[in-house]
Amino acid sequence: MDDKEIIAMYFERNENAIRETMSNYNGRLLRFAMRFLSDERDAEECINDTYARAWNTIPPNRPDNLFAYLAALCRNAALDVIKKNTAQKRSAQLVELTQEMNECIPDNSDIKSVHILLFIFQFINVPTGYWTDSHSIFIC
């Protein structure tokens, strides 16, 4: 089946359009996704996202070249997977660093928050008696 017929099926909201797209382009899309991703499972997930995005975007879009359109969707899905994977790695590193810092920095929970507030006020030269409940201060 050629691209124009498959695109017409998408416009008719015929679910066979996805089956035809898979039979025509699955292998090429898998190789394309593997250029971005090292894990085959991530690449397969990316291709499934590509088919879902194609289903949701072809009407109203009418691509002239179906594979080029699918490849663009696949690239965007692969970039989303890469962002998700790197965010998880950063999160794991942050937890590890936080645990290390907790071991190195002593716990000063015996200092009252009022004392801390007074030290902050002295540091930024806030006059004594200026603070009331109606004033707020933001420290970056």
VMD Tcl script that draws the C-alpha trace (Angstrom):
set ca {
  {0.00 0.00 0.00}
  {1.41 3.42 -0.87}
  {1.68 6.49 1.36}
  {-1.34 8.32 -0.09}
  {-3.62 5.38 0.65}
  {-2.26 5.06 4.20}
  {-2.73 8.80 4.81}
  {-6.29 8.55 3.46}
  {-6.92 5.77 6.00}
  {-5.65 8.05 8.78}
  {-8.09 10.74 7.65}
  {-10.90 8.17 7.69}
  {-9.77 7.26 11.25}
  {-9.36 3.67 10.08}
  {-7.20 1.77 12.61}
  {-5.76 -0.32 9.78}
  {-3.70 2.76 8.91}
  {-1.46 2.00 11.88}
  {-1.13 -1.65 10.86}
  {-0.17 -0.64 7.32}
  {2.27 1.95 8.65}
  {3.86 -0.70 10.88}
  {4.16 -3.21 8.04}
  {5.74 -0.63 5.72}
  {8.01 1.31 8.08}
  {8.60 -0.57 11.34}
  {12.07 -1.86 10.41}
  {13.26 1.49 9.08}
  {11.91 3.33 12.11}
  {13.58 0.85 14.47}
  {16.95 1.39 12.80}
  {16.36 5.15 12.90}
  {15.45 5.11 16.60}
  {18.48 2.96 17.43}
  {20.71 5.76 16.09}
  {19.52 7.87 19.03}
  {18.95 5.21 21.68}
  {21.24 2.41 22.81}
  {18.51 0.24 24.32}
  {16.27 -1.68 21.93}
  {13.36 -1.58 24.40}
  {13.59 2.21 24.50}
  {13.66 2.26 20.70}
  {10.54 0.08 20.52}
  {8.79 2.33 23.03}
  {9.81 5.28 20.90}
  {8.32 3.67 17.79}
  {5.05 2.95 19.60}
  {4.96 6.62 20.65}
  {5.59 7.53 17.01}
  {2.54 5.57 15.87}
  {0.40 7.16 18.58}
  {1.64 10.63 17.62}
  {0.96 9.91 13.96}
  {-2.59 8.83 14.81}
  {-3.14 12.03 16.82}
  {-1.52 14.47 14.37}
  {-2.11 13.35 10.81}
  {-5.55 14.77 10.69}
  {-5.24 17.80 10.29}
  {-1.66 17.41 8.99}
  {-1.29 15.81 5.57}
  {2.37 14.87 5.07}
  {3.79 14.72 1.55}
  {6.35 12.09 2.57}
  {5.00 9.72 5.20}
  {8.38 8.26 6.21}
  {9.93 11.70 6.66}
  {6.98 12.71 8.82}
  {7.23 9.51 10.88}
  {11.00 9.96 11.21}
  {10.48 13.47 12.62}
  {7.93 12.14 15.10}
  {10.30 9.29 15.99}
  {13.22 11.68 16.52}
  {11.11 13.81 18.87}
  {9.98 10.73 20.78}
  {13.60 9.54 21.05}
  {14.67 12.93 22.40}
  {11.88 12.70 24.99}
  {13.18 9.27 26.07}
  {16.73 10.65 26.31}
  {15.53 13.57 28.46}
  {13.61 11.21 30.72}
  {16.59 8.89 31.13}
  {19.04 11.68 31.89}
  {16.60 13.27 34.35}
  {16.41 9.96 36.24}
  {20.21 9.77 36.37}
  {20.45 13.35 37.64}
  {17.84 12.61 40.27}
  {19.77 9.56 41.47}
  {22.97 11.60 41.67}
  {21.18 14.34 43.61}
  {19.86 11.84 46.17}
  {23.35 10.40 46.56}
  {24.88 13.86 47.05}
  {22.18 14.83 49.54}
  {22.87 11.71 51.58}
  {26.60 12.46 51.57}
  {25.96 16.05 52.67}
  {23.75 14.87 55.52}
  {26.62 12.73 56.76}
  {29.11 15.62 56.57}
  {27.07 18.55 57.86}
  {26.20 18.46 61.56}
  {22.58 18.66 62.62}
  {21.93 21.98 64.38}
  {18.29 21.44 65.15}
  {18.80 22.87 68.66}
  {19.13 26.40 67.18}
  {15.77 28.11 67.25}
  {14.39 29.58 64.04}
  {14.09 32.96 65.80}
  {17.84 33.05 66.33}
  {18.40 32.26 62.67}
  {16.02 35.03 61.70}
  {17.86 37.52 63.92}
  {21.18 36.54 62.36}
  {19.70 37.05 58.90}
  {18.33 40.47 59.87}
  {21.71 41.51 61.26}
  {23.39 40.36 58.07}
  {21.10 42.37 55.78}
  {20.96 45.36 58.19}
  {17.25 45.28 59.02}
  {16.54 47.66 61.94}
  {15.50 46.06 65.24}
  {11.75 46.19 65.73}
  {11.06 46.42 62.00}
  {9.83 42.86 61.68}
  {6.11 42.27 62.14}
  {3.81 39.51 61.00}
  {2.70 41.68 58.08}
  {6.21 41.79 56.55}
  {7.68 39.01 54.46}
  {11.23 38.46 53.36}
  {12.54 36.28 50.57}
  {16.14 35.14 50.60}
  {17.74 33.52 47.59}
}
mol new
graphics top color blue
foreach p $ca { graphics top sphere $p radius 0.5 }
foreach p [lrange $ca 0 end-1] q [lrange $ca 1 end] { graphics top cylinder $p $q radius 0.2 }
display resetview
